[in-house]
């Protein structure tokens, strides 16, 4: 009984710690007047109208969404087949992948930025200041989260046995991979995608150092407007938080496999 009460108290405190700051941001974004009282004395939606009517914000939000989704798609296209081959055919590569997946944690962001700028700011591949160099940096940042989530999914479904069972039933290896393996690792893919989208939407350092104002994302827009109007900045945070929730929901709905693909051992 005491343990149950303790867990409930812990969950309540955790909820307060996580959501009260967000609630304060939302209230500040709709506050017409808020000085010495606990709650705003008046409310207004003029800051949302100001932000939503701003073409620069719409473009920045679109850019953040595009670069986040594109990075996740590229990561999935590269990582899933690579981990499949390493898990089933080239097991020695797993140790190399494990080491490579740690590099983004070991390597400071400034070092990554300097290296990318030096390599890709001259011919034959001059992509400095474009979204493509940002895509490469984001791929490196997402690498450990994608790799470990997908690798654990492969281990959890016992991929070698699933592949053999599918091939015994008449599938080619490619068909087994597409129709059996991929649907069964969707939960891991969803977790990795949602985590990466949240991280990339909140990134400011890399985008500021690599592309600056030449490819303004929502974080760059937020940084610029923060010094102008705190209420409008709170509205920006609220809007892009809602966008992340919407992307998360859509991703979950579209990528959840049907029950017919579930293979029980």
Secondary structure, 3 states (H helix, E strand, C coil): CHHHHHHHHHHHHHHHHHHHHHHHHHHHHCEEECCCCCCCCEECCHHHHHHHCCHHHHHHHHHHHHHHHHHHHHHHHHHHHHHHHHHHCCCCHHHHHHHHHHHHHHCCHHHHHHHHHHHHEECCEECCCCHHHHHHHHHHHHHHHHHHHHHHHHHHHCHHHHHHHHHHCCCCHHHHHHHHHHHHCHHHHHHHHHHHHHHHHCCCHHHHHHCHHHHCCHHHHHHHHHCCCHHHHHHHHHHHHHHHHHHHHHHHHHHCCCHHHCCCC
